[in-house]
């Protein structure tokens, strides 16, 4: 995945978690549908042969910048 796309995904994920945290009394949990990009249901759907990169870990189980953005949104002071 191109770095610009990685950064855009990280910004989007961090921003969404920030919005969810503001509505904490209403939103009690967030679920990601999968662990790695290789496990994503979005691969080959709705376009056969398409590869998607929507999750927080890459196909080698390594955290992506989006993972770091989510952690920073949840614990901005690192605690």
Buried (B, 14 or more C-beta within 10 A) or exposed (E): EEEEEBEBBBEEBBEBBBEBEEEEEEEEEEEEEBEBBBEBEBBEEEEEEEEBBBBBBBBEEEEBBBBBBBBBBEEEEEE
